[in-house]
Amino acid sequence: MKRVILKLSGEIFQGGQEFGIDVLQLRRLTKEIAHIHGKGMELGIVVGGGNFIRGSNNLLRGIDRVTSDYMGMLGTLMNALALQNMIENFGVATRLQSGIEVKSLAEPFIRRRAIRHIEKGRVLLFACGTGSPYFTTDTASVLRAIELKADAILKGTKVNGVYDKDPLKYPDAKKYDRISYEEFIERELRVMDMTAVTLAKSEKIPITVFDITKPGNLISLLDGARIGTLIGKDKR
C-alpha cells in the first residue's frame, strides 16, 4: 500500500475519559502517524466526533436529525484541529480540509488540491464528513478514498475486528479474519456503516477494521502484519 485513508472514530480521541480529548492518547497515536509518514506512506485521515456529540443521543432529547448531524460535524472539526496541531508538533506538514465551509480554520474540500497535498508529502486531514446530514464519517472515508485513488481504508476502532455478534454481550462471538462485502452486508454487521461498505464494494476498495488503541498496531498493519478483519472481495 502506498496511499491509504485512515478513519478515526471520536471514541479514539476520548481514550479513557468520559468526554473530550485524551491528550496522552492523542500523542501516542500521533507518534505512530508520524512514524508511518516518515516511511513514505501517503496518508489521509477522516475524523469522527463521537467523543463530543452523538446524534442518536440528541434525537432522544428532541433535537432533529439534520441539526444533530451538523452539530456532530462540528465535533469532528474540533478533533481534527487537535490532531493537526499534534502532528505538526512532530515536524510533519499537514493540511486540513472540511466538508462544510469554515474559512478561518480549514480549506474547503477540493479533490485536485487534496491530491496535490498528498503528493507533496503532507498528511491530509478531513473534517465534517461529507458536509451533508444523514451520511456518516464511515461513508466519508470511503468517498475520500475513491476520490483520492487510495489503495485501502483502515478503520481504527476500540475492537480488534469484525464479529458475527457483539463480543461484549456474547462470549461465543466469532471474529472474522476476512469477510466479503456481500456477507458483511447480508449479515447487517454494525461495526461499519452499510452505505460505506456498499460504496467500497462498488469500487473494490478493501477495508481493514482493527484495534488502534493497542500501541504499535497501526505501524504493524502497514508493515504487512495480519491484524483485525479485512472486508473485501470474496476469495472465491
Phi, psi and omega in degrees: 000134179251320182232125182228156170253124177258122177260124179244117177285159180300328182296337177293321178291330183292327181059229180270004181274165177275344187198151171083209187243127175271106187296323179295318177297318181295319180295318179297316180295318181297325178299320179290321178298316179297324180296311183289330175296320180295341178269006175098006179287134174270124194228127169244140184236121175262128189249134174268181184220018185295345177286345177254319185203138176239125184302322183296327178291322180295323181300325179290337182264006175095007177270131185290162188300315182298312178299317181298318180295320177294323176298320177298323178299322178294328175297320178295326180294319178298316178296318181296320178297318178296316180294319178301313180298318181292319178298318180293334175296339177268008176082018181255131179288140181226166166219143179245125176240146186236144177286341173238154189284120174221078192306323186281351185240329187208157172285153168290156176287119174230119189304309183297322178292320179298316179298319180296318178301314181294320179297332179275003176087018178269143171282126185254124179253140180241123178244164174067026173054224178277349185089001181234144176293163178076001176241128184280169175288340171299312179296321178299321181295320178291318179299314179295324178297319178295313184295326182264004180056046179287153180281333185196164174242132177246118179258108179273121182227191175266353179253157188267021176152195180260131179244159179286343174202171186299113181292342178283336180258331186236108181298337181268014180300138182260130177268137176267134170280329179209142178214142181283158175305315185299315181292321178302314181291317181298320181278353179054047179289143195257003184289342178216149183297135183297322179299320180296314182293321178298319179293319178297321178299317183297331182252002177058043177262120180289147179237129173248124177259125185211165180275106182272352179284344178277118182306133177092347184296318181297315180295315181298319180299315181284346173273359176107001179291149179271099184233141176075211181233132176266124172258117185198203181291150175298130182299337179286000000 
